[in-house]
Amino acid sequence: MANFSKSNVPQFSVDVYQNEYLPEGGREVNAIVTVTATGGGTIGSASAAPHLYSPGRGPSAAVAVMVDCSGSMDYPPTKMRNARDATAAAIDTLRDGVHFAVIGGTHVAKEVYPGGGRVAVADATTRDQAKQALRRISAGGGTAIGTWLRLADRLLSSADVSIRHGILLTDGRNEHESPEDLKATLDACAGRFTCDARGVGTDWEVKEVTGIASALLGTADIVADPAGLAADFTRMMETAMGKEVADVSLRLWTPVGTEIKFVKQVAPTVEELTDRRTEAGPRAGDYPTGSWGDESRDYHVCVQVPTAGLGQEMLAARVSLVIPQAGGTAQNLGAQGLVRAVWTDDMVASTSINPQVAHYTGQAELAQVIQQGLDLRKVGDFDGATAKLGRAVQLASVSGNADTAKLLAKVVDVVDAATGTVRLKAKVTEADEMTLETRSTKTVRVKK
């Protein structure tokens, strides 16, 4: 384990869990990489870029809150009121000195506060003004989420800050722009700010909301009852205010002849990172992880190595953490982990699966079979859905993922969790089905 300390970043450490032993001819090496950031007392000390830090209060940040104001937000009328209250609660949670803006989203994006293409700086006065401005928003119009995100990007990039974050709330489907338009927007905004996305009620598209959060390295969730919005917005903003360093990448260096099969985040949620690689010099690539506060995340790295003789060993990959800078340079955060391969004829050593790897392989499969099961149920393939969701119940039970097991039990009747024997429920509320789908990628950590 390696640590790194500098006044303007948390301390990062990297731990690697793997079975490095391969049988003769074995080529696939799997490792779980645990990255932990502990900011502790490092926040707010003088740094190399003093304008990016508010003394004693943490790194400078800008936040844009995007509130759906389309016509459907008036049904029921409490929905718009709850959205206003939630946004007000989020504004109250802003640290003094944080830049912020509120955007009203329909088929176009409007600046609710402060206006004029700028961001405000949070203090008692601007918070009060923002809450006054919120009272004037009303519902009407369509939904084109890409326009909201592009305005958020413009406003956030107008602030000279170290951390940029968006919070997006929608209650409907993205009907007033093409999926291609939204994808182009997400591609344009990726790496420029992180964004948490929330669907309120049950008339929105799960894959749209989770797709936005995934592309922008944020969280996604359902708030089925609009009354829960204020608490959820407060939690989201508290987490955003706890972020201490942005744009951290997992850098993987591999020797000649070695190929990276996949890289995915596996805790706290499953997130595929393989296709997001950017080249970082000879035989090295960077995988984006977004912003960090005091937290720990797990990544599954799978590497294919060239074959070697019994008794030989090699470095399969070197894992480090960097903040890529302009001009192709990077700030190295000092923490490093090594993934190794050792060839042996000891059958016991080469066939035992590392418990961390086994656990997270199961969690990734759990997320996948839930998605597949719900998709099959939607198209009327009830036998296929029963098989997939039964497997999900079995995996959730084995891994101790009680939260997901509880959500599954609202969609299927569990006959025997151990064997995955289930029956589809005849009646399932839309909220229960959407909650299971939205939270399907949430994982439990392996018990150390």
Phi, psi and omega in degrees: 000138179236143178243161179216135180227127173216152189300333188258006178224154173296166172277130178252145171226152181234129173239138180245128177245121181200164163257108185281352185277129179242147175285169177304130181086352181291139184232345187259124180245126178245139178215145170258125180252117178262121178251127181235133176244128175236110184277321177040240185273009186280344184293138167080002176281163182299143182227177179296334178239079190301330182293343181274358185230133176264125188308127175072000186237000178101174185294155180288147184213157172230137182231134173244126177257120180254116183250126176297124177239022180292165185307325184293344179293350178271357181240108350285162183301335179297337185298313180295320180297316178297323179294319177298313181298321181294318179295321177298319180295321178295319180297322178295337183273349180297138171290148171304138176092348178282136177281142181207160176211153175241131182242135174261124186251126169227224173284353169227168179250131180242145174279115178275319179199141357276347181090172177071022177070022182237178171244155176263162175254126188293125166205183185302320183291310183291327177298316181296316179298319181296320181290327174296316181297326180299326183295338184271354181279144179223165185269140177167135179111186185258203184225117173223088191296329179303322180293327179293315183293323180293320177294318178302317180299315180299314183292316182296324183282350177283348180260136179273083187227167181267334183233128179238131188217142176242151171233125185237132179238128175225154177239004185217180179280155183278074193274344188253024168204158183282155175305328179295320179298315180296318180297318179298321178295315181297320177298320182290327184270342183301131179085351180264326172204156175266158183211128171269137181238139179229138172255130179251140184077208184225017183257014181254170185260118184303314185295333177291311184293316179292328178294322178295311181297320181295312181298326184255020172054038176245193180256156176233146175200167175255139169241088188298321179257116183306338179296340181273000187296316186299315180296320182292316179296321179297314179299315180299316182290323177299318178296316179299320180291341180274353180288136186241341180211137184254165168058041177278135177242146172273117180258125179247122173253134178230147179287171180303139176086356181258141184233136177277118180282311176200159172225124176219146169285136180238352173206139008281349176223163175274125181217118181286124182245352188309313185281357183263009182297138167241138183294142184224054179094181185302122173061020178234146178218149180252136178242120188290140177237356177083211185266150181232140165245214174280104184194172180223137179225156180243141180232140177257120179246127179240124186235138174256122184254158175291154181290152179215166183282162178303140179087348179278154173221156180211161171276117183275326179196149173244127183254127174224172180241132183222160167246105182298139179245169177299150177079015173082000176274175179208145172272120181275130182271008167082335181279141183214148176223150182244135175253125188243159173228130179228125182268132184217155174261009176281104185301320182297315181295317188277346182254352181281133181270131177301133185301324179295315180297315180299315182300311185283335172298320177294319180294322178294320177294322179303312179300318184293314184288332175295311179302312182297317181298316181291322177297318179294322180297321181297325182267008174087008176272083188286330177293313179298318180297318180298318181296313183293314183289332174295317177298321179298316179299317179299312181295318180296322180292312182298320186271355180074026178276080188294324181297314180291322177302318180297318180292321178297323182293348176271349182250331177231153169271122183273116177275312179210107184296322185298323180262355181073030178273117183221163169236138176295137175289143180292318181242123177230131178288151179300321181298318180295319180294316181292326178295316178299315182293316183294323184262009185298334184271358178287132184243164169255147180282152179292139179286115184291000000 
